[in-house]
Amino acid sequence: MAKAAKTAIKTKDQKAAADAKNWTKVIRTIRSAKTGAYTFKESIVHKDKIQEHLAQ
């Protein structure tokens, strides 16, 4: 039963599924100046703009 529902969702909106493959999750480590501890900042970036995002 779960397989049929999963298949129905896939075929429902193929354009949105194809567009979703163009986005990437970027995780950056940022070091705190006060404590020296690391924190992680996550963001969703278009695959063509990853290098620009990391250069910031």
PDB file of N, CA, C and O in Angstrom:
ATOM      1  N   MET A   1       0.819  -1.181   0.000  1.00  0.00           N
ATOM      2  CA  MET A   1       0.000   0.000   0.000  1.00  0.00           C
ATOM      3  C   MET A   1       0.872   1.257   0.000  1.00  0.00           C
ATOM      4  O   MET A   1       0.564   2.215  -0.709  1.00  0.00           O
ATOM      5  N   ALA A   2       1.917   1.269   0.756  1.00  0.00           N
ATOM      6  CA  ALA A   2       2.793   2.435   0.789  1.00  0.00           C
ATOM      7  C   ALA A   2       3.469   2.649  -0.555  1.00  0.00           C
ATOM      8  O   ALA A   2       3.709   3.789  -0.954  1.00  0.00           O
ATOM      9  N   LYS A   3       3.776   1.571  -1.253  1.00  0.00           N
ATOM     10  CA  LYS A   3       4.406   1.707  -2.564  1.00  0.00           C
ATOM     11  C   LYS A   3       3.497   2.442  -3.545  1.00  0.00           C
ATOM     12  O   LYS A   3       3.957   3.305  -4.293  1.00  0.00           O
ATOM     13  N   ALA A   4       2.215   2.104  -3.543  1.00  0.00           N
ATOM     14  CA  ALA A   4       1.279   2.735  -4.474  1.00  0.00           C
ATOM     15  C   ALA A   4       1.155   4.225  -4.189  1.00  0.00           C
ATOM     16  O   ALA A   4       1.094   5.030  -5.118  1.00  0.00           O
ATOM     17  N   ALA A   5       1.117   4.600  -2.916  1.00  0.00           N
ATOM     18  CA  ALA A   5       0.998   6.017  -2.558  1.00  0.00           C
ATOM     19  C   ALA A   5       2.264   6.774  -2.966  1.00  0.00           C
ATOM     20  O   ALA A   5       2.193   7.902  -3.455  1.00  0.00           O
ATOM     21  N   LYS A   6       3.406   6.149  -2.762  1.00  0.00           N
ATOM     22  CA  LYS A   6       4.668   6.788  -3.116  1.00  0.00           C
ATOM     23  C   LYS A   6       4.756   7.006  -4.627  1.00  0.00           C
ATOM     24  O   LYS A   6       5.222   8.053  -5.078  1.00  0.00           O
ATOM     25  N   THR A   7       4.317   6.034  -5.397  1.00  0.00           N
ATOM     26  CA  THR A   7       4.332   6.142  -6.847  1.00  0.00           C
ATOM     27  C   THR A   7       3.370   7.232  -7.313  1.00  0.00           C
ATOM     28  O   THR A   7       3.676   7.972  -8.248  1.00  0.00           O
ATOM     29  N   ALA A   8       2.226   7.333  -6.674  1.00  0.00           N
ATOM     30  CA  ALA A   8       1.241   8.341  -7.059  1.00  0.00           C
ATOM     31  C   ALA A   8       1.801   9.748  -6.827  1.00  0.00           C
ATOM     32  O   ALA A   8       1.552  10.652  -7.624  1.00  0.00           O
ATOM     33  N   ILE A   9       2.537   9.934  -5.762  1.00  0.00           N
ATOM     34  CA  ILE A   9       3.118  11.248  -5.478  1.00  0.00           C
ATOM     35  C   ILE A   9       4.184  11.588  -6.510  1.00  0.00           C
ATOM     36  O   ILE A   9       4.269  12.733  -6.952  1.00  0.00           O
ATOM     37  N   LYS A  10       4.993  10.620  -6.896  1.00  0.00           N
ATOM     38  CA  LYS A  10       6.047  10.854  -7.878  1.00  0.00           C
ATOM     39  C   LYS A  10       5.491  11.311  -9.220  1.00  0.00           C
ATOM     40  O   LYS A  10       6.006  12.256  -9.818  1.00  0.00           O
ATOM     41  N   THR A  11       4.465  10.659  -9.685  1.00  0.00           N
ATOM     42  CA  THR A  11       3.949  10.949 -11.016  1.00  0.00           C
ATOM     43  C   THR A  11       2.990  12.137 -11.018  1.00  0.00           C
ATOM     44  O   THR A  11       2.605  12.612 -12.087  1.00  0.00           O
ATOM     45  N   LYS A  12       2.605  12.615  -9.862  1.00  0.00           N
ATOM     46  CA  LYS A  12       1.631  13.698  -9.786  1.00  0.00           C
ATOM     47  C   LYS A  12       2.172  15.010 -10.361  1.00  0.00           C
ATOM     48  O   LYS A  12       1.494  15.661 -11.155  1.00  0.00           O
ATOM     49  N   ASP A  13       3.379  15.399  -9.968  1.00  0.00           N
ATOM     50  CA  ASP A  13       3.938  16.658 -10.434  1.00  0.00           C
ATOM     51  C   ASP A  13       5.398  16.443 -10.827  1.00  0.00           C
ATOM     52  O   ASP A  13       6.299  16.686 -10.023  1.00  0.00           O
ATOM     53  N   GLN A  14       5.631  15.998 -12.033  1.00  0.00           N
ATOM     54  CA  GLN A  14       6.975  15.671 -12.492  1.00  0.00           C
ATOM     55  C   GLN A  14       7.830  16.914 -12.689  1.00  0.00           C
ATOM     56  O   GLN A  14       9.046  16.862 -12.503  1.00  0.00           O
ATOM     57  N   LYS A  15       7.219  18.021 -13.058  1.00  0.00           N
ATOM     58  CA  LYS A  15       7.982  19.253 -13.256  1.00  0.00           C
ATOM     59  C   LYS A  15       8.589  19.733 -11.940  1.00  0.00           C
ATOM     60  O   LYS A  15       9.750  20.142 -11.905  1.00  0.00           O
ATOM     61  N   ALA A  16       7.824  19.686 -10.874  1.00  0.00           N
ATOM     62  CA  ALA A  16       8.326  20.106  -9.563  1.00  0.00           C
ATOM     63  C   ALA A  16       9.423  19.155  -9.090  1.00  0.00           C
ATOM     64  O   ALA A  16      10.395  19.596  -8.476  1.00  0.00           O
ATOM     65  N   ALA A  17       9.284  17.879  -9.362  1.00  0.00           N
ATOM     66  CA  ALA A  17      10.301  16.903  -8.964  1.00  0.00           C
ATOM     67  C   ALA A  17      11.592  17.136  -9.739  1.00  0.00           C
ATOM     68  O   ALA A  17      12.677  17.007  -9.171  1.00  0.00           O
ATOM     69  N   ALA A  18      11.503  17.470 -11.000  1.00  0.00           N
ATOM     70  CA  ALA A  18      12.690  17.735 -11.805  1.00  0.00           C
ATOM     71  C   ALA A  18      13.372  19.034 -11.359  1.00  0.00           C
ATOM     72  O   ALA A  18      14.600  19.120 -11.359  1.00  0.00           O
ATOM     73  N   ASP A  19      12.592  20.023 -10.985  1.00  0.00           N
ATOM     74  CA  ASP A  19      13.157  21.289 -10.522  1.00  0.00           C
ATOM     75  C   ASP A  19      13.819  21.138  -9.154  1.00  0.00           C
ATOM     76  O   ASP A  19      14.781  21.845  -8.857  1.00  0.00           O
ATOM     77  N   ALA A  20      13.331  20.250  -8.337  1.00  0.00           N
ATOM     78  CA  ALA A  20      13.890  20.046  -6.996  1.00  0.00           C
ATOM     79  C   ALA A  20      15.314  19.504  -7.050  1.00  0.00           C
ATOM     80  O   ALA A  20      16.081  19.694  -6.106  1.00  0.00           O
ATOM     81  N   LYS A  21      15.673  18.845  -8.125  1.00  0.00           N
ATOM     82  CA  LYS A  21      17.022  18.292  -8.262  1.00  0.00           C
ATOM     83  C   LYS A  21      18.071  19.379  -8.497  1.00  0.00           C
ATOM     84  O   LYS A  21      19.268  19.104  -8.417  1.00  0.00           O
ATOM     85  N   ASN A  22      17.645  20.591  -8.781  1.00  0.00           N
ATOM     86  CA  ASN A  22      18.568  21.691  -9.028  1.00  0.00           C
ATOM     87  C   ASN A  22      18.992  22.415  -7.756  1.00  0.00           C
ATOM     88  O   ASN A  22      19.802  23.340  -7.821  1.00  0.00           O
ATOM     89  N   TRP A  23      18.462  22.015  -6.600  1.00  0.00           N
ATOM     90  CA  TRP A  23      18.755  22.668  -5.331  1.00  0.00           C
ATOM     91  C   TRP A  23      19.613  21.759  -4.471  1.00  0.00           C
ATOM     92  O   TRP A  23      19.472  20.537  -4.518  1.00  0.00           O
ATOM     93  N   THR A  24      20.501  22.351  -3.686  1.00  0.00           N
ATOM     94  CA  THR A  24      21.431  21.599  -2.862  1.00  0.00           C
ATOM     95  C   THR A  24      21.443  22.176  -1.451  1.00  0.00           C
ATOM     96  O   THR A  24      21.344  23.389  -1.265  1.00  0.00           O
ATOM     97  N   LYS A  25      21.566  21.299  -0.462  1.00  0.00           N
ATOM     98  CA  LYS A  25      21.681  21.737   0.924  1.00  0.00           C
ATOM     99  C   LYS A  25      23.155  21.968   1.232  1.00  0.00           C
ATOM    100  O   LYS A  25      23.978  21.067   1.069  1.00  0.00           O
ATOM    101  N   VAL A  26      23.488  23.177   1.678  1.00  0.00           N
ATOM    102  CA  VAL A  26      24.862  23.540   1.994  1.00  0.00           C
ATOM    103  C   VAL A  26      24.969  23.709   3.504  1.00  0.00           C
ATOM    104  O   VAL A  26      24.178  24.431   4.111  1.00  0.00           O
ATOM    105  N   ILE A  27      25.948  23.043   4.107  1.00  0.00           N
ATOM    106  CA  ILE A  27      26.177  23.131   5.544  1.00  0.00           C
ATOM    107  C   ILE A  27      27.549  23.754   5.758  1.00  0.00           C
ATOM    108  O   ILE A  27      28.561  23.222   5.302  1.00  0.00           O
ATOM    109  N   ARG A  28      27.574  24.889   6.458  1.00  0.00           N
ATOM    110  CA  ARG A  28      28.823  25.604   6.717  1.00  0.00           C
ATOM    111  C   ARG A  28      29.140  25.536   8.201  1.00  0.00           C
ATOM    112  O   ARG A  28      28.236  25.613   9.034  1.00  0.00           O
ATOM    113  N   THR A  29      30.412  25.393   8.538  1.00  0.00           N
ATOM    114  CA  THR A  29      30.835  25.463   9.936  1.00  0.00           C
ATOM    115  C   THR A  29      31.313  26.882  10.218  1.00  0.00           C
ATOM    116  O   THR A  29      32.073  27.462   9.444  1.00  0.00           O
ATOM    117  N   ILE A  30      30.858  27.420  11.326  1.00  0.00           N
ATOM    118  CA  ILE A  30      31.224  28.767  11.728  1.00  0.00           C
ATOM    119  C   ILE A  30      31.768  28.696  13.154  1.00  0.00           C
ATOM    120  O   ILE A  30      31.129  28.132  14.043  1.00  0.00           O
ATOM    121  N   ARG A  31      32.932  29.262  13.361  1.00  0.00           N
ATOM    122  CA  ARG A  31      33.564  29.235  14.672  1.00  0.00           C
ATOM    123  C   ARG A  31      33.224  30.509  15.450  1.00  0.00           C
ATOM    124  O   ARG A  31      33.347  31.619  14.932  1.00  0.00           O
ATOM    125  N   SER A  32      32.799  30.329  16.684  1.00  0.00           N
ATOM    126  CA  SER A  32      32.457  31.454  17.548  1.00  0.00           C
ATOM    127  C   SER A  32      33.722  32.149  18.031  1.00  0.00           C
ATOM    128  O   SER A  32      34.678  31.495  18.448  1.00  0.00           O
ATOM    129  N   ALA A  33      33.723  33.474  17.973  1.00  0.00           N
ATOM    130  CA  ALA A  33      34.885  34.242  18.419  1.00  0.00           C
ATOM    131  C   ALA A  33      35.028  34.207  19.945  1.00  0.00           C
ATOM    132  O   ALA A  33      36.144  34.230  20.464  1.00  0.00           O
ATOM    133  N   LYS A  34      33.909  34.152  20.656  1.00  0.00           N
ATOM    134  CA  LYS A  34      33.940  34.152  22.114  1.00  0.00           C
ATOM    135  C   LYS A  34      34.436  32.835  22.691  1.00  0.00           C
ATOM    136  O   LYS A  34      35.391  32.806  23.467  1.00  0.00           O
ATOM    137  N   THR A  35      33.777  31.744  22.305  1.00  0.00           N
ATOM    138  CA  THR A  35      34.056  30.454  22.946  1.00  0.00           C
ATOM    139  C   THR A  35      34.974  29.557  22.130  1.00  0.00           C
ATOM    140  O   THR A  35      35.595  28.649  22.681  1.00  0.00           O
ATOM    141  N   GLY A  36      35.068  29.790  20.852  1.00  0.00           N
ATOM    142  CA  GLY A  36      35.869  28.917  19.998  1.00  0.00           C
ATOM    143  C   GLY A  36      35.121  27.667  19.559  1.00  0.00           C
ATOM    144  O   GLY A  36      35.677  26.812  18.871  1.00  0.00           O
ATOM    145  N   ALA A  37      33.864  27.565  19.959  1.00  0.00           N
ATOM    146  CA  ALA A  37      33.050  26.405  19.584  1.00  0.00           C
ATOM    147  C   ALA A  37      32.549  26.560  18.147  1.00  0.00           C
ATOM    148  O   ALA A  37      32.404  27.672  17.639  1.00  0.00           O
ATOM    149  N   TYR A  38      32.292  25.433  17.514  1.00  0.00           N
ATOM    150  CA  TYR A  38      31.790  25.443  16.147  1.00  0.00           C
ATOM    151  C   TYR A  38      30.275  25.309  16.136  1.00  0.00           C
ATOM    152  O   TYR A  38      29.697  24.567  16.930  1.00  0.00           O
ATOM    153  N   THR A  39      29.645  26.034  15.229  1.00  0.00           N
ATOM    154  CA  THR A  39      28.217  25.886  14.982  1.00  0.00           C
ATOM    155  C   THR A  39      28.030  25.619  13.495  1.00  0.00           C
ATOM    156  O   THR A  39      28.920  25.890  12.689  1.00  0.00           O
ATOM    157  N   PHE A  40      26.896  25.099  13.149  1.00  0.00           N
ATOM    158  CA  PHE A  40      26.612  24.750  11.762  1.00  0.00           C
ATOM    159  C   PHE A  40      25.446  25.581  11.255  1.00  0.00           C
ATOM    160  O   PHE A  40      24.422  25.720  11.924  1.00  0.00           O
ATOM    161  N   LYS A  41      25.620  26.126  10.068  1.00  0.00           N
ATOM    162  CA  LYS A  41      24.568  26.915   9.434  1.00  0.00           C
ATOM    163  C   LYS A  41      24.164  26.207   8.145  1.00  0.00           C
ATOM    164  O   LYS A  41      24.992  25.977   7.264  1.00  0.00           O
ATOM    165  N   GLU A  42      22.891  25.869   8.049  1.00  0.00           N
ATOM    166  CA  GLU A  42      22.381  25.150   6.883  1.00  0.00           C
ATOM    167  C   GLU A  42      21.572  26.095   6.009  1.00  0.00           C
ATOM    168  O   GLU A  42      20.867  26.972   6.509  1.00  0.00           O
ATOM    169  N   SER A  43      21.681  25.908   4.698  1.00  0.00           N
ATOM    170  CA  SER A  43      20.877  26.685   3.765  1.00  0.00           C
ATOM    171  C   SER A  43      20.675  25.882   2.489  1.00  0.00           C
ATOM    172  O   SER A  43      21.477  25.015   2.144  1.00  0.00           O
ATOM    173  N   ILE A  44      19.593  26.190   1.806  1.00  0.00           N
ATOM    174  CA  ILE A  44      19.266  25.550   0.536  1.00  0.00           C
ATOM    175  C   ILE A  44      19.626  26.540  -0.566  1.00  0.00           C
ATOM    176  O   ILE A  44      19.127  27.665  -0.593  1.00  0.00           O
ATOM    177  N   VAL A  45      20.507  26.103  -1.483  1.00  0.00           N
ATOM    178  CA  VAL A  45      21.042  26.987  -2.518  1.00  0.00           C
ATOM    179  C   VAL A  45      20.888  26.309  -3.882  1.00  0.00           C
ATOM    180  O   VAL A  45      21.000  25.088  -3.995  1.00  0.00           O
ATOM    181  N   HIS A  46      20.631  27.111  -4.908  1.00  0.00           N
ATOM    182  CA  HIS A  46      20.568  26.576  -6.268  1.00  0.00           C
ATOM    183  C   HIS A  46      21.955  26.071  -6.656  1.00  0.00           C
ATOM    184  O   HIS A  46      22.958  26.674  -6.276  1.00  0.00           O
ATOM    185  N   LYS A  47      22.023  24.987  -7.396  1.00  0.00           N
ATOM    186  CA  LYS A  47      23.308  24.350  -7.687  1.00  0.00           C
ATOM    187  C   LYS A  47      24.255  25.248  -8.478  1.00  0.00           C
ATOM    188  O   LYS A  47      25.469  25.050  -8.423  1.00  0.00           O
ATOM    189  N   ASP A  48      23.736  26.219  -9.204  1.00  0.00           N
ATOM    190  CA  ASP A  48      24.591  27.129  -9.963  1.00  0.00           C
ATOM    191  C   ASP A  48      25.217  28.218  -9.095  1.00  0.00           C
ATOM    192  O   ASP A  48      26.178  28.859  -9.521  1.00  0.00           O
ATOM    193  N   LYS A  49      24.699  28.437  -7.898  1.00  0.00           N
ATOM    194  CA  LYS A  49      25.172  29.532  -7.046  1.00  0.00           C
ATOM    195  C   LYS A  49      25.868  29.050  -5.780  1.00  0.00           C
ATOM    196  O   LYS A  49      25.990  29.818  -4.825  1.00  0.00           O
ATOM    197  N   ILE A  50      26.321  27.819  -5.743  1.00  0.00           N
ATOM    198  CA  ILE A  50      26.974  27.279  -4.554  1.00  0.00           C
ATOM    199  C   ILE A  50      28.287  27.989  -4.274  1.00  0.00           C
ATOM    200  O   ILE A  50      28.546  28.371  -3.133  1.00  0.00           O
ATOM    201  N   GLN A  51      29.116  28.174  -5.284  1.00  0.00           N
ATOM    202  CA  GLN A  51      30.404  28.823  -5.082  1.00  0.00           C
ATOM    203  C   GLN A  51      30.243  30.267  -4.596  1.00  0.00           C
ATOM    204  O   GLN A  51      31.018  30.724  -3.756  1.00  0.00           O
ATOM    205  N   GLU A  52      29.262  30.976  -5.107  1.00  0.00           N
ATOM    206  CA  GLU A  52      29.009  32.342  -4.654  1.00  0.00           C
ATOM    207  C   GLU A  52      28.599  32.354  -3.191  1.00  0.00           C
ATOM    208  O   GLU A  52      29.017  33.222  -2.425  1.00  0.00           O
ATOM    209  N   HIS A  53      27.779  31.386  -2.811  1.00  0.00           N
ATOM    210  CA  HIS A  53      27.313  31.311  -1.428  1.00  0.00           C
ATOM    211  C   HIS A  53      28.461  30.995  -0.464  1.00  0.00           C
ATOM    212  O   HIS A  53      28.524  31.554   0.631  1.00  0.00           O
ATOM    213  N   LEU A  54      29.340  30.126  -0.858  1.00  0.00           N
ATOM    214  CA  LEU A  54      30.460  29.760   0.001  1.00  0.00           C
ATOM    215  C   LEU A  54      31.520  30.862   0.085  1.00  0.00           C
ATOM    216  O   LEU A  54      32.283  30.907   1.050  1.00  0.00           O
ATOM    217  N   ALA A  55      31.574  31.736  -0.895  1.00  0.00           N
ATOM    218  CA  ALA A  55      32.544  32.823  -0.890  1.00  0.00           C
ATOM    219  C   ALA A  55      32.175  33.935   0.090  1.00  0.00           C
ATOM    220  O   ALA A  55      33.027  34.753   0.438  1.00  0.00           O
ATOM    221  N   GLN A  56      30.951  33.976   0.529  1.00  0.00           N
ATOM    222  CA  GLN A  56      30.494  35.026   1.446  1.00  0.00           C
ATOM    223  C   GLN A  56      31.205  34.943   2.780  1.00  0.00           C
ATOM    224  O   GLN A  56      30.942  35.750   3.671  1.00  0.00           O
TER     225      GLN A  56
END
